[in-house]
Amino acid sequence: MCRDCDMSAAWVAGSVRASAMTRRRLGWVATRTLAGCSSAELAIAQLADSPYGHDVRAGQSLAEAQRAVVATVLWNLRVLSGWQPRDGVVMLRALLGAIEAANVSDHLQRLSGVRVPPPFQLGGLATAWPRLAATTSVADLRRALAASPWGDPGGDTPREIALTMRLALADRIMTEVPVAGAWAAGATALLLAREVVGEHRELSDRTRLVASRVVGPTAVSAAVTLPDLVDALPAAARWALADVDDPAVLWRAEAAWWARVGREGAALCRDARAGPKVLVGAVAVMAVDAWRVRAALELAARSGGPLEVFDAVA
């Protein structure tokens, strides 16, 4: 059998598994019901008897349960990776870079003496986590990042490292997962709007450089007011800030970003052709479901109402 035929067969198997994996989620209706629970304890107990029961346990705290939601999705995607061709694994590794970045943020706190939960277990979907986890100082961590696909963060403060990793991830996704490129560009626009326009924080030279690779140097330089930033953004990123003219309501734009990822992810899952689109769509649908479930737990912790708040956010 030819190599292309082998690859096609692998994508068929991977796509079938990806579509099936999307059933391991709660869905909007059940998540809204969860948000209406009168306490976090009740919501967590119900969630433990759901597709998130792999890691969610009754009796967990709100923070523990929210983290367990992410851990469950990660576990499912690790299982899914075993059915994907090599190119699919590359895409999964890029898409899960956000979890590796979260591990690094926790590791920075650990290095400063703060007690943090154990890191998320990425297994074969890690980009550089085993090497990063072995570092024992911020200087060592920065050197390890510089020698990895993440690149030098350009500084050693937690903010510089976190920002540069998020921007480097967007750049990587646009290259390695082009079907998700507009999501990555939109996320970068939201990041600039919040960090630079909303919180008036300057970007380091390195962070500016990485951001420029995603949305262009003109947009990075224009990130002073929201209208200026929107006008300078490329079309692939501008959509994320549509109808937002005040940094105080950026949460609405962030919710709209998740909503678009969910809609487009579901459409990709319905693609009749086996291939990368189905895989990326499945990851998107599962990620959005986890985001909504975490929001529902937060609302339940506030006595479960009003549900209009959940509707507005999710």
Buried (B, 14 or more C-beta within 10 A) or exposed (E): EEEEEEBBEBBBBBBEBBBEBBEBBBBBEBBBBBBBBEEBBBBBBBBBEBBBEBBBBBEBEBEBBBBBBBBBBBBBBBEBBEBBBEBBBBBBBBBBBBBBBBBBBBBBEBBEEEEEEEBBBBEEBBBBBEBBBEBEEBEBBBBBBEEBBBBBBBBBEBBBBBBBBBBBBBBBBBEBBEBBBBBBBBBBBBBBBBBBBBEEEEBBEBBBBBBBBBBBEEBBEBBEEBEBBBEBBBEBBBBBBEEBEEBEEBEBBBBBBBBBBBEBBBEBBEBEEBBBBBBBBBBBBBBBBBBBBBBBBBBBBEEBBEBEBBEEBB
